[in-house]
Amino acid sequence: MSDTAVEFSPAAAPLAEKLLGAAREILARYPAGRERSALLPLLHLVQTEDGFVTPAGVSFCAEILGINKAQVGAVATFYTMYKRRPTGEYLVSVCTNTLCNVLGGQEVYDQLTEHLGVGHNETTADGKITLEHAECLAACDYAPVVTVNYDFTVDQATPDSAVEMVDKLRNGEQPTPSRGARICSLKEMQFQLAGFADPREGAVGDGVAGAPTLRGVRLAQEHGIAVAGFNLDTPITTTKPAREEQPGKVATAVQAVKAAVGTVAGKAAEKAGQVGDRVNAGKKTEDPQIRTAELRNPTASEPAKPEANAGATTGVAGSAPAGDAKPAGDSPRTPDPTRGSEEEK
């Protein structure tokens, strides 16, 4: 998509003036004709301005991608990391899912709610803290955990340690995170989530790696375990290997199943033919439906086809009279030659 082809509406133009350069970089990551896949990072990009996805942000994304605003809104309302109303400088997330909850996550969240005077997805009056409970923060070995702007800040949190952390943030201090990068504002984090590097010098080296994270590496070092032929300097390939022109495992399995089904069907048809031969040989069958069919057509010949438009050629006079409207059960029964008379019984 060429930039000259985009004519931004009055709603999107102010954002385009600020973000168009970064948006071009995002679009350039995707093949021609596949730019729509850039919607996710573009939504993070628009959050760098106001801290949430504004109506102007929806218009900007829709117009630069050539899609409608409803399509953008459907994505923006699906993922919880896209905020639809103003958010504080620091988004504090407390995991209240199963393991964190069992180990005290709910107590941490409840204490923060009482201390800050806000509930889920609500922001303090000074605009510093937005609090939310999270379903899972993918750090069960450090439970319960609290993140600030999606970076792990407090591991094995307690109500007191969480309150101490938010107080430092509100006072303009920068608490050292338990793990991960140096704490930044939500808008700065959105810039990173859009796919751009953290510009702060040494920011990624603040938080040390936790003991559970390094446990596997240390065990491998202690026991001399290493991946055979592993070379840290080996470059990662950027192209996919050519596909071999031969059926894969799934296609081979499907062919085998089809062959087996065909064999079973053939045996079933052969058995059915043998049963039919015995019936035609005069052996009595106990199936009442088959017995009735044999009585109506003993020779198993093809029934005669009715003449087309017979009523039109014979006229009304040649039509059979209407029945007496009695149910079929009221008519005399046709004797069954396969059953004996009452005297014989």
FIMARGU-183354 format. One record per residue: residue in one letter; x, y, z of N, C-alpha, C, O in turn. Coordinates in steps of 0.05 Angstrom, whole numbers, plus 5000, padded with zeros to 4 digits. Atoms other than C-alpha are relative to their C-alpha. Layout:
BEGIN
AXYZXYZXYZXYZ;...
This chain:
BEGIN
M501749765000500050005000501850255000503650275017;S498449765001503050674981498850215018496450235021;D501049804981502651245031498450224986496650334998;T501449795014500351734978497149934994495550104989;A502750095005494151314968498150055023495750035020;V501649974976491751445039499350305004501150475007;E500949734993487552065050498549985026496349885028;F501150034973486252115124497750195005497750424996;S502349844992479652365151500850215021502950185033;P499449814979479352965198500449875027501949975044;A499750134974478652475256502749875003503949875024;A497550154999484952085238502450174994504750095000;A497849835010489252645210502050085023504450065019;P498149924979492152885278501849775008504249815012;L498350234993494552185295501949934977504249864982;A498350065023497252085224502550185000504650104992;E497849814999501652705233502249905019504649945015;K498150084979504852395295501149714995503449655001;L499450295000504851645280500549884972501249654970;L499850125027505251565204502849884995503049674982;G497350115004512851465204500349735013501349545000;A499850264986512550905256498149804987498749564986;A501950185013506350615222501249894974500749654967;R498750095025510250575156502049775006502149584992;E498050214993515750175191498549745007499549525000;I501650244993510449695219499049864974499249624972;L501150125024507149595151502249874983501749674969;A497850105017513949465118500949725010502349584995;R499350274989514648835162498449784986499149544989;Y501850205010509148485124500149994969500650204957;P499950025029508848225052497850184987495850244999;A501949835014505248645000497349854998497349614992;G502750125001497748505003499249875027497049795030;R500550124974498348245075500250205022500650135045;E499649794980498748915110497949995022498350105044;R502150014980492248765147501049865026499949915047;S498950144977496348315193501350205019502050125042;A498749804983499448955221498150135019498950315034;L502049864984493049145257500849985030500550185044;L499350034971495448865325502250205009501750355028;P498049804992501949275329499150284996499950465011;L501049735004498349875300498250105023498350335031;L501749934977493349855357501750075024501050255040;H498149934979499149855406501250274995501650435013;L498749745007502150435369498250235006499150435017;V501849774994495950875375499650045030498950255039;Q500249974971495850735450502450155012502350235035;T497849844990502551085456499350295003500750435017;E500849724999498951745448498250065024498850245039;D502049944980493051715495499849795022498449825041;G500150214980494251075534497749814996497349625011;F502150185006488150745503499250044971500150234958;V500949995028484850615435497750194998495450125005;T502049805003481051245420498449964974499349814957;P501450015026475751325365501850104977501749994955;A498149915021481151715327502049784994502849764970;G498150225006485851125335498749784983500049674966;V501550205017480550655306499950104972500449944953;S500149895027479751115247502749994986502949924963;F497350005011487251175236500849714991501749684968;C499450275008488150415236498449914976499449784958;A501750095022482250295190500850134974500950004953;E499449865025484350825139502749924989503149904965;I497450075010491650635135500149714990501849644973;L500150285009489849895126497949954979497849744966;G502150035020483950015080497849815008496649674991;I502250164990478849655124498150195014498650435017;N502049824987472649915160500550005030501849835041;K499649974971472350145232498849785017499849725038;A501150234986467949565253502049775003502149645023;Q498050214999473449085236502250065020503249895034;V498049914980478449485277498849975028500149875046;G501350014974473549535335499749725010499949675034;A500350284992472348785335502549895012502449745031;V497450094989479748665347500650155026501550025046;A499349834977480649235396498449925025499349965048;T501650084977474948985440500349715008499349625029;F499650284994477148255438502349965019502149805038;Y497650044984484048315469500150205023499750445020;T500149834977484648575540502350205002502150395017;M497749814999491348925527499450254984500950444986;Y500949765013487649425484497950135017495750025022;K501849864982484349925530498150184985498950324966;R502049845013477950275510499250255015497450405007;R500449754985478050825562502650085013504449925015;P497449904989483451265594501249825021499749725039;T498650174982488650865632502250165013503350345001;G498049854985493551095685502849964989503349814970;E497250025008501051185677501149725005502849634990;Y499050274993502150515710497649815002495849855018;L502050214999497749905697500949785018502849645012;V499350204980498149455758498149764998495749795002;S501650255004495848745745500649805021503049745026;V499750204979494748235800498849744989496449734982;C501150265009494047505780498249885022499149855044;T501950134981487947195813499149734989496949644996;N500750275010487846545774500749795020501649855042;T500050224981488145855806502350005020501950045044;L497850034982495145795834500650255016501050255040;C499549754987496246525849497850055021498450165043;N502249964982489446545882500349835025499949935048;V499550184977490945945926502150115019502050085043;L497749904985497446275948499750295009501650405020;G500549734989494246945965499650224980499550454988;G500349795020493147315900497550175005497650415001;Q502449854996486047515917500350195024499350415023;E499549824977488347795985501650244991501250465001;V498449785010493548215948498350204985498450444989;Y501749825016488348485900498150155018497650395015;D501949874981483348625956501450235015500250445020;Q498549794985488649015995500650244983500350474992;L499549785018490449435935497550154994497550404992;T502649875005483149575921499350195023498450415018;E500649844977482149825991501950245003501150465010;H498049794996488650225993499850214979500150454985;L500149815022487850555925497250134997496950344985;G502749905003480250645929498949964972497150124964;V501050065027479150355859499549704997500649545012;G500550285006476549705831501349924973503150054963;H498950115025477949295769499650204977497450304972;N500049825023479849725708499250295008498250444991;E500549734991479150355749502650145006504650015013;T497649854998484250915755499850195024497750315029;T499949824977486351325816499650294991500150354967;A500749725007484452065818502450154989502150334973;D497649865010491652275806500949904972502950004961;G499350105026491851875741502549824999503549764978;K497550164999497851465765499549704996501049574981;I500350294998495150765777497349914989495250024996;T502450155008490050335739500349725010502449595005;L499950274988488549685776498349814984496149874976;E501550215013486349045744500849735012503049695020;H499350274993485848315763500349844974498849884955;A499350155024488847845711499449715004499749605026;E500650294998486747135695502549835003502549645018;C497450154997493946885686502250184989502050304967;L497749855009500647225681502449824993504649914990;A498050205010504546585662502550005017504750005006;A497650014982509046575723499249855025499649945047;C501050164978506146025767502249935020501749905044;D497950074981513045865796500850245017502550205035;Y499549774983513246565826497550105014497450325024;A502649914990506046595850500050075029501549965046;P501649825018502747045868501750224989503550325003;V498449795013505447565820498450254994495950244991;V501149745007504148295806501750124979504250134982;T498549885021506148635742499350304998497150385006;V500549725006506849375724500650044971502850004962;N499849965029505549525651501249754987502949764969;Y499450275011506348775636502849905006503649704996;D497450104991513348725668499749895028498350015045;F500150124974514248275728501450185021503850225019;T498949814980515148735788500249895028502149935042;V500050124973513248355851499549704997497349624989;D500450294999514347595856499349925028500150045047;Q500950104973511247195913499050245016499850285039;A500949754988507447825929498349945026497149735029;T501849994976504047975996498550264998499250444984;P501449745000498948516009501850235008501550454996;D498249784991504248936044502050074978502450314973;S498149935020509448875989498850134975500050304962;A501449875022504349055936499350295006499650464988;V500749724992502049675974502550175000502450404991;E497549855000509249885984500950084971501950304967;M499249955028510549825909498350224987499450404974;V501749805012504550245887500450275013500250484999;D499449744987506250785939502550124988502650374984;K497649895013513150855908499450114973500450324965;L500749905027510150925839498550275001499050454986;R501549754998505351465862501750235010501150465005;N498249804990511051835896502250074979504050234986;G498049935020515151855831502549835002504449894988;E497750184998520051305852499949784980497849734968;Q499850225019522350735808500949755015503349695017;P499250254986522150075848501349814980500549784957;T498650205016526949545822498249754997497349645017;P501850245004522848975790501449755010503849735011;S499050264992523648265815501549874977503649754981;R498750115024525348055744499350194976497450344978;G500749865024525448365675501250284998503050355012;A498949745007526549065648499250215021497450175038;R500649784982526449725685497250104995496250104972;I502849925002519449985699499950254982501550444985;C500549775018516850465646497150075001495549945014;S502849935001510350825633498549824981499749684965;L501750175017504550485599500450084971500549904953;K499649925028505450905536502649914989502849834966;E497450105009512750725532499949704995501149604976;M500350295004510949985540498549954974499149754960;Q501550055024505850045483501850044975501449904955;F498149965022511550295438501649744996502249674973;Q498650255002515349665454498349774989499249614973;L501950205009509249225443499450034970498649844957;A500449955029508549545374502449894984502349894959;G497850125014515249225358502550164998504350104982;F497749825000520349765373501749955025500649895046;A498250054978526449695418499750215022499050445016;D500049814978526750015486502450194998504650094998;P497749825005530950645475501650075025503750205023;R498749924976532950725548502649845004502649595001;E497450134996540250565563500049825024499449905046;G499850194979541049935603497349925013497349805035;A502650054987533549875616499449705003498149625022;V500750285000533249135601501749855021501249615025;G498250144981538648975653499450045029500949965046;D500649944972535249205716499249765016500449705037;G501050234986531448585737501649764995502149694971;V498450255004535547955749498149774995495749785002;A501650245004533047275728499649855026501449845043;G500750144975529546885783501249725001501849604981;A498950274996532046235813498449784985499749614973;P501550215015526245805784500650014970500649804957;T499549975028527746085715502749874992502949754971;L497450105006535045885719500549725009502649605005;R499650274988533945215753500849804979502649644984;G499450205021534044815688502850034989504249834985;V497349955010540445145664502149915019504149795012;R498150084980543945025729500249705003502449595007;L499950294999541944295731501549894976503049694979;A498650105024544544205660503050055003504649884995;Q497249954996551144525679501249815021503549725018;E499050184979551844105742500449714989502349584998;H499950275010550643455704501349984972501349764960;G498750015026554243645640498249934977499049804958;I501950055021548043615597500050234980499950464987;A500049805021548243975530498749884975498749644971;V501250095026544643945463502349924981504150084977;A497950105018548843535414500350184976498250244963;G499649835024551943975360499050285002498850424982;F501149734997549144615389502250214998504350185011;N498149785003552745245368498550265003496850334987;L501449754994550545905398500250204978498550374974;D499549815022553446285338498649934974498950074954;T501350085025549445905286497750194994495950225011;P502249815006544946405250497349854996497249624987;I502750115004537446285249499250044971499350274961;T500849975028534846145179497550174999495850165016;T502349825004529946645153498149914978496050044974;T501850115021526846225097499349725007500849575020;K500950274995522845595101501249814979501549884956;P499050205020525744965069497849924980495449934987;A501950075021522544735004498449755009499649575021;R501750234994516744255013500649764981500849804957;E499650245016517843544989497449924986495349934999;E502450075015513043324935499349715005499649544987;Q500950274993510642704970497950025022497950215038;P502249984980504542555013501150005028503049855035;G499249994972505142725086498849775016497449605005;K501050224983503342285145497050005000495849785000;V503049994998496142525147498849884974497049724975;A501050115025495042385072500449704998498649564989;T499650295000498141695079498149855018497049645010;A501950124982493841535138497249994989495749794991;V502749995013487541755101499749794978497749664976;Q500150215021489241305042499849735012498349565002;A500150264987490340715089497149955011496149735008;V502750034989483540845122498049944978496349774980;K501850055022480040885055500249724989498249594982;A499650285009483140225033498749805018497449615009;A501250184981480939885097497050014999495649805000;V502949985002473840155090499049864975496949734976;G500850135024473539915019500049695003498249564993;T499950294996475639205040497649915017496449715011;V502250084983470439185095497350024985495649844988;A502449975016465039445048499749774980497449674976;G500250235019466738904997499249755013497649605002;K500850244985466238355049497150015008495749815006;A502849984992459538625073498249954976496149824979;A501650045024456838645001499949704993497949604985;E499850295007459237924989498249845019496849665010;K501650154981455837685053497050054995495449874997;A502849945006449438045034499049854976496749754975;G500850165023449437694967499549715007497749594996;Q500450274991450137025001497449965014496049775011;V502650014986444237175046497750014980495749864982;G502149985020440137374985499749744984497449664977;D500250265014441836714950498549805017496949645006;R501450204983439336315010497050065000495449885000;V502849935000432836715010498749914974496549804973;N501150085026431736604935499949704996498449614979;A500050305002433135864945497649885013497249645012;G502550104988426535804982500149985030498249895042;K499850024971429035845053498350235012498450465003;K501849814987424136185098501550205017503350125032;T498749804983426336835130498150095021495750095018;E501749924978423837095196499550305000498050405016;D500449715001424237835177497350064987497049994963;P502649965012416938055166500050194976498450164958;Q499949825023418938625118500949854975499949894954;I499150165023422838145074497849804990497549774966;R502150195008417137635076497850144985496850034965;T502149855014412038165055500950074972499450044953;A499049935027416538384997500049764982499549784958;E499950255016417237654974497249934990496849844968;L502850065008409637574974499050184977497650104960;R500949815020408538204933501549974973500350024952;N498450045024414038044883501749755002504149775007;P498650254995415937304887502449964981504349834989;T497950055019420337314825502350215002504350194988;A498049794997424237934848500550164975502750264971;S499649855025423138244780499550305004498250375024;E500449714998423138994768497150074996496049994975;P502949945004416039264778499650184976501350344968;A500749845024412639564718499750295007498550365028;K500249714995413240314713497350104991496450024969;P502649895009406640694710500350184976502350314972;E499949835023404941034646499850295007498450375026;A499949714995406341774643497350134994496150074973;N502549855004400142224650497749824993496149874975;A502250195006395441634653497350135004495450084989;G502649874995389942064682499250184977496850214972;A500649815022390442554624498949854976497349964961;T500950145024389442004571497349865004495849834985;T502550144995383741634605497750185007495450115005;G502149824992380042234630498949935027499749745040;V501250044974375742294692498549745001498649605022;A501650255000371341704672501749765004500849565016;G498350234997377241234670501549995026502949805031;S498750004974379741424739498649815019496249785018;A501250184980378740934796498450165020499150395026;P501749864980373341124846501650045026503449895032;A498749934975375541444910499449795021497449665019;G500550204979376240994972497950095019496850315016;D502149944980371440975030501150155024499750195043;A498849834979376241375073500449855026500849975047;K499650164976376940795123503049975004504549954985;P497250054996383640695156500849734989499149554985;A499050245013387940155125499449755017499049535007;G500450234983386939705186497249895000496749675009;D502850095001379339665174499449824976497349704975;S500550165024380039315107500649715006502349655024;P499550284995379838545104503049944996504250044977;R497250075002386738245115500449804978498749624974;T499350205020390037875059501249765013503149785028;P498950244987391337155079503049984994503950034972;D497250045003398637005090500549704995500049545012;P499750285007400336355053502249865017502349615017;T497850124984406336245098499049925028500449785042;R501150074973401836185160497749814996496149844977;G502250195002397035605171497450115010497350325022;S502649914991389635655185499749955030501449825042;E500550044971386735665255499549715006500349625027;E500550294995384434935247502649855000503049675016;E497450145001391534725228501650055025503149885034;K498549944975394335085289498849835023499749865046;
